[in-house]
Amino acid sequence: MHVLIATAKDQAAWRDGLAAHLPGAGVHIDPDAPPCDYAVLWKPPPDLFARQTRLKAMFSLGAGVDTLLALPTLPRDVPLVRMEDAGMAAQMVEYALYIALREFRGVRAYRDDQARAAWNPRPARARGDFRIGVLGLGVLGGEVARSLAAFGFDVTGWSRTPRAVHGVRCLHGPDALDALLARSELLLALLPVTAETEGLLDAPRLARLPPDAAVANLARGGLLDEDALLRALDAGHVGAAYLDVFRDEPLPPAHPLWRHPRVEITPHVAALTDVDAACRQVAAKVRQLEAGEAITGVVVRDRGY
């Protein structure tokens, strides 16, 4: 059995990690490797699949698969498998909790006070009075919503189809989206990008948020209309934006988001794939496939995830 690692960086680390969990397999990083049974992918060269024509399955090293699905050369008859957690859920919870606490404790307002040398203590509020909306209740979004609710916040989640998350008010379907937006003092976007979610957070939907609401995009840049966000920030309707992902990455240096006083930017680091955990997951699924067993995480291409 042969496995090809085709990533944009750290290929040797992935090769060594996967080889440790698949003893006896040939694990390759050379694009001219012999015909392989499986490929582990992150931003692969477009011509890879013209050379690798005997693949049984392809594994994405990220939770999102939109960039892979957009490759015109991606084989349509080979199953594509997305990463399920691999250490990302705990990191995403940490990141979301950081944002929630900043907003809940009024840090943004106190930073403004500091700039004016203004001593202006504000009254405390109960966690249960702080309303958070979570868009997307999959592996990552569901864990974020559950954890924030367990911390005591008032959390409402939204998904395409019905979901149940302990402690979370769960809404689903297009008709329920407006209700979630209208009550979200903090909106966390954790959806995949699909034909249905591309540009979901546009000007009309941002306008449905309560005044001074905060928006955090932690999933995919394509979910958010960045120009509409800038207008909403400048108008004062959106009070703050926490952005970890962008339509163009790296974010171009001249982009106005870099310098906006109400925007906090991180470089797509909210949840990083743990190499060892990911290699264990891929190896386990390869063994299942070799044994003729069904696996989880297979992407439904028409759905986009």
HUBELGI-V365667 format. One record per residue. RES is the residue in three letters. PSI is psi in degrees with one decimal (999 if undefined). OMEGA is omega in whole degrees, -180 to 180 (NA if undefined). Layout:
res=RES psi=PSI omega=OMEGA
res=RES psi=PSI omega=OMEGA
//
This chain:
res=MET psi=138.2 omega=-179
res=HIS psi=140.2 omega=180
res=VAL psi=134.2 omega=179
res=LEU psi=129.6 omega=174
res=ILE psi=118.2 omega=179
res=ALA psi=87.0 omega=-179
res=THR psi=163.7 omega=-179
res=ALA psi=-19.1 omega=-179
res=LYS psi=165.4 omega=175
res=ASP psi=34.0 omega=-177
res=GLN psi=-38.1 omega=-178
res=ALA psi=-39.0 omega=179
res=ALA psi=-41.6 omega=178
res=TRP psi=-41.4 omega=179
res=ARG psi=-48.8 omega=-177
res=ASP psi=-39.9 omega=-180
res=GLY psi=-43.9 omega=-179
res=LEU psi=-37.9 omega=178
res=ALA psi=-35.2 omega=180
res=ALA psi=-30.3 omega=-177
res=HIS psi=-8.4 omega=176
res=LEU psi=64.6 omega=-179
res=PRO psi=136.8 omega=-179
res=GLY psi=-16.6 omega=178
res=ALA psi=150.1 omega=171
res=GLY psi=116.7 omega=-179
res=VAL psi=124.1 omega=-170
res=HIS psi=150.3 omega=171
res=ILE psi=-8.4 omega=179
res=ASP psi=125.2 omega=179
res=PRO psi=-19.1 omega=177
res=ASP psi=29.4 omega=178
res=ALA psi=161.3 omega=175
res=PRO psi=167.1 omega=179
res=PRO psi=127.9 omega=-174
res=CYS psi=154.8 omega=178
res=ASP psi=-32.5 omega=-176
res=TYR psi=150.5 omega=176
res=ALA psi=137.3 omega=177
res=VAL psi=119.7 omega=-162
res=LEU psi=141.9 omega=164
res=TRP psi=109.6 omega=-176
res=LYS psi=57.5 omega=-179
res=PRO psi=158.2 omega=174
res=PRO psi=138.1 omega=-175
res=PRO psi=-27.6 omega=-177
res=ASP psi=3.6 omega=-177
res=LEU psi=-41.9 omega=-170
res=PHE psi=-14.4 omega=173
res=ALA psi=-25.3 omega=180
res=ARG psi=-32.4 omega=-178
res=GLN psi=94.4 omega=-173
res=THR psi=6.4 omega=-177
res=ARG psi=24.1 omega=-177
res=LEU psi=139.0 omega=175
res=LYS psi=-30.3 omega=-180
res=ALA psi=156.5 omega=178
res=MET psi=137.9 omega=-179
res=PHE psi=127.6 omega=174
res=SER psi=138.6 omega=179
res=LEU psi=4.3 omega=176
res=GLY psi=165.3 omega=178
res=ALA psi=-33.1 omega=178
res=GLY psi=145.4 omega=-178
res=VAL psi=11.3 omega=-175
res=ASP psi=-38.0 omega=-179
res=THR psi=-35.7 omega=177
res=LEU psi=-44.0 omega=-179
res=LEU psi=-25.6 omega=180
res=ALA psi=-11.0 omega=180
res=LEU psi=119.7 omega=-180
res=PRO psi=-20.8 omega=-179
res=THR psi=-3.3 omega=-178
res=LEU psi=125.9 omega=-179
res=PRO psi=131.1 omega=-177
res=ARG psi=-15.8 omega=-176
res=ASP psi=9.7 omega=179
res=VAL psi=126.3 omega=-180
res=PRO psi=137.4 omega=175
res=LEU psi=130.2 omega=-175
res=VAL psi=126.2 omega=180
res=ARG psi=157.9 omega=176
res=MET psi=134.9 omega=179
res=GLU psi=101.3 omega=-180
res=ASP psi=-85.6 omega=-176
res=ALA psi=47.7 omega=177
res=GLY psi=-2.4 omega=-175
res=MET psi=-30.8 omega=-174
res=ALA psi=-45.2 omega=-179
res=ALA psi=-40.9 omega=179
res=GLN psi=-41.9 omega=-179
res=MET psi=-37.1 omega=176
res=VAL psi=-44.8 omega=179
res=GLU psi=-46.0 omega=-177
res=TYR psi=-46.0 omega=-180
res=ALA psi=-38.5 omega=180
res=LEU psi=-38.3 omega=176
res=TYR psi=-47.7 omega=-179
res=ILE psi=-45.4 omega=-179
res=ALA psi=-42.8 omega=-180
res=LEU psi=-37.8 omega=176
res=ARG psi=-46.1 omega=-178
res=GLU psi=-43.4 omega=-178
res=PHE psi=-42.6 omega=-177
res=ARG psi=3.3 omega=174
res=GLY psi=25.3 omega=-178
res=VAL psi=-37.3 omega=180
res=ARG psi=-45.9 omega=180
res=ALA psi=-39.1 omega=180
res=TYR psi=-30.9 omega=175
res=ARG psi=-39.1 omega=176
res=ASP psi=-41.1 omega=177
res=ASP psi=-41.8 omega=-179
res=GLN psi=-40.1 omega=-180
res=ALA psi=-25.8 omega=180
res=ARG psi=5.2 omega=-176
res=ALA psi=42.9 omega=-177
res=ALA psi=125.2 omega=177
res=TRP psi=105.0 omega=-169
res=ASN psi=71.3 omega=179
res=PRO psi=142.5 omega=-180
res=ARG psi=154.7 omega=-178
res=PRO psi=150.6 omega=176
res=ALA psi=157.0 omega=175
res=ARG psi=156.9 omega=180
res=ALA psi=144.4 omega=179
res=ARG psi=-37.7 omega=-178
res=GLY psi=-11.1 omega=177
res=ASP psi=-7.0 omega=-178
res=PHE psi=117.8 omega=-171
res=ARG psi=120.0 omega=-179
res=ILE psi=135.6 omega=173
res=GLY psi=133.7 omega=179
res=VAL psi=117.1 omega=177
res=LEU psi=112.0 omega=-179
res=GLY psi=119.6 omega=-177
res=LEU psi=38.1 omega=175
res=GLY psi=-152.5 omega=-177
res=VAL psi=-48.3 omega=-178
res=LEU psi=-50.0 omega=-178
res=GLY psi=-39.0 omega=179
res=GLY psi=-40.6 omega=180
res=GLU psi=-37.4 omega=176
res=VAL psi=-48.4 omega=-179
res=ALA psi=-45.8 omega=-180
res=ARG psi=-43.7 omega=-177
res=SER psi=-40.1 omega=179
res=LEU psi=-37.0 omega=176
res=ALA psi=-40.5 omega=178
res=ALA psi=-27.6 omega=178
res=PHE psi=-13.5 omega=175
res=GLY psi=-1.4 omega=179
res=PHE psi=157.8 omega=176
res=ASP psi=104.1 omega=-171
res=VAL psi=130.1 omega=172
res=THR psi=132.0 omega=178
res=GLY psi=153.9 omega=179
res=TRP psi=139.8 omega=178
res=SER psi=167.4 omega=-180
res=ARG psi=-41.6 omega=-179
res=THR psi=165.5 omega=-176
res=PRO psi=137.3 omega=176
res=ARG psi=159.4 omega=175
res=ALA psi=123.0 omega=178
res=VAL psi=127.5 omega=-175
res=HIS psi=127.9 omega=176
res=GLY psi=1.1 omega=-174
res=VAL psi=133.2 omega=171
res=ARG psi=117.6 omega=-173
res=CYS psi=124.3 omega=176
res=LEU psi=158.6 omega=179
res=HIS psi=157.5 omega=175
res=GLY psi=158.0 omega=-176
res=PRO psi=-37.2 omega=-176
res=ASP psi=-21.2 omega=-177
res=ALA psi=-9.6 omega=-175
res=LEU psi=-42.6 omega=-179
res=ASP psi=-38.8 omega=-180
res=ALA psi=-40.4 omega=179
res=LEU psi=-44.8 omega=-179
res=LEU psi=-42.1 omega=-174
res=ALA psi=-22.8 omega=-176
res=ARG psi=3.5 omega=-172
res=SER psi=104.4 omega=172
res=GLU psi=-30.6 omega=173
res=LEU psi=126.3 omega=179
res=LEU psi=121.8 omega=179
res=LEU psi=119.3 omega=180
res=ALA psi=117.0 omega=-179
res=LEU psi=36.0 omega=-180
res=LEU psi=153.6 omega=167
res=PRO psi=158.6 omega=173
res=VAL psi=121.6 omega=177
res=THR psi=-179.9 omega=176
res=ALA psi=-29.1 omega=-179
res=GLU psi=-26.9 omega=-175
res=THR psi=-9.2 omega=178
res=GLU psi=123.4 omega=-180
res=GLY psi=22.8 omega=-177
res=LEU psi=-43.3 omega=-179
res=LEU psi=80.0 omega=180
res=ASP psi=-173.4 omega=-176
res=ALA psi=-47.4 omega=180
res=PRO psi=-37.6 omega=-179
res=ARG psi=-37.9 omega=175
res=LEU psi=-33.7 omega=180
res=ALA psi=-19.9 omega=-180
res=ARG psi=-11.3 omega=176
res=LEU psi=154.6 omega=174
res=PRO psi=151.8 omega=177
res=PRO psi=138.4 omega=178
res=ASP psi=14.3 omega=177
res=ALA psi=156.6 omega=176
res=ALA psi=145.0 omega=-180
res=VAL psi=133.9 omega=176
res=ALA psi=122.5 omega=176
res=ASN psi=110.6 omega=-175
res=LEU psi=10.1 omega=-171
res=ALA psi=-74.0 omega=-178
res=ARG psi=138.4 omega=-178
res=GLY psi=-31.6 omega=-177
res=GLY psi=-10.9 omega=179
res=LEU psi=-25.3 omega=-166
res=LEU psi=131.3 omega=172
res=ASP psi=102.9 omega=-174
res=GLU psi=-36.5 omega=178
res=ASP psi=-40.8 omega=178
res=ALA psi=-37.3 omega=177
res=LEU psi=-45.5 omega=180
res=LEU psi=-41.5 omega=179
res=ARG psi=-40.7 omega=180
res=ALA psi=-36.2 omega=176
res=LEU psi=-45.9 omega=-179
res=ASP psi=-31.5 omega=179
res=ALA psi=-12.5 omega=180
res=GLY psi=2.1 omega=179
res=HIS psi=-46.8 omega=171
res=VAL psi=125.6 omega=-174
res=GLY psi=-28.9 omega=-177
res=ALA psi=154.2 omega=175
res=ALA psi=134.4 omega=176
res=TYR psi=112.3 omega=-170
res=LEU psi=121.3 omega=177
res=ASP psi=-14.3 omega=-176
res=VAL psi=153.7 omega=-173
res=PHE psi=159.8 omega=178
res=ARG psi=-41.6 omega=177
res=ASP psi=120.1 omega=179
res=GLU psi=133.4 omega=-3
res=PRO psi=151.0 omega=177
res=LEU psi=124.5 omega=-178
res=PRO psi=139.5 omega=-177
res=PRO psi=-29.1 omega=-177
res=ALA psi=-2.2 omega=-176
res=HIS psi=134.5 omega=-178
res=PRO psi=-18.4 omega=178
res=LEU psi=-32.4 omega=-179
res=TRP psi=-36.4 omega=-171
res=ARG psi=3.5 omega=-178
res=HIS psi=130.4 omega=-176
res=PRO psi=-15.5 omega=-179
res=ARG psi=13.5 omega=-177
res=VAL psi=133.6 omega=174
res=GLU psi=125.5 omega=-172
res=ILE psi=137.2 omega=168
res=THR psi=153.8 omega=-171
res=PRO psi=64.7 omega=177
res=HIS psi=53.4 omega=-177
res=VAL psi=9.9 omega=-177
res=ALA psi=-35.6 omega=179
res=ALA psi=108.6 omega=-178
res=LEU psi=139.9 omega=180
res=THR psi=128.4 omega=175
res=ASP psi=121.3 omega=-173
res=VAL psi=-48.7 omega=-177
res=ASP psi=-43.4 omega=180
res=ALA psi=-39.9 omega=180
res=ALA psi=-41.0 omega=179
res=CYS psi=-39.2 omega=176
res=ARG psi=-41.7 omega=-178
res=GLN psi=-45.8 omega=180
res=VAL psi=-44.7 omega=-179
res=ALA psi=-42.1 omega=180
res=ALA psi=-40.2 omega=-179
res=LYS psi=-34.9 omega=175
res=VAL psi=-44.0 omega=179
res=ARG psi=-38.6 omega=178
res=GLN psi=-44.8 omega=-180
res=LEU psi=-40.5 omega=179
res=GLU psi=-27.2 omega=178
res=ALA psi=1.9 omega=179
res=GLY psi=18.5 omega=-178
res=GLU psi=155.6 omega=176
res=ALA psi=149.6 omega=178
res=ILE psi=161.8 omega=175
res=THR psi=165.7 omega=176
res=GLY psi=3.6 omega=179
res=VAL psi=128.2 omega=-176
res=VAL psi=132.1 omega=170
res=VAL psi=106.1 omega=-168
res=ARG psi=-36.4 omega=178
res=ASP psi=-26.1 omega=180
res=ARG psi=-27.9 omega=177
res=GLY psi=7.0 omega=178
res=TYR psi=999 omega=NA
//
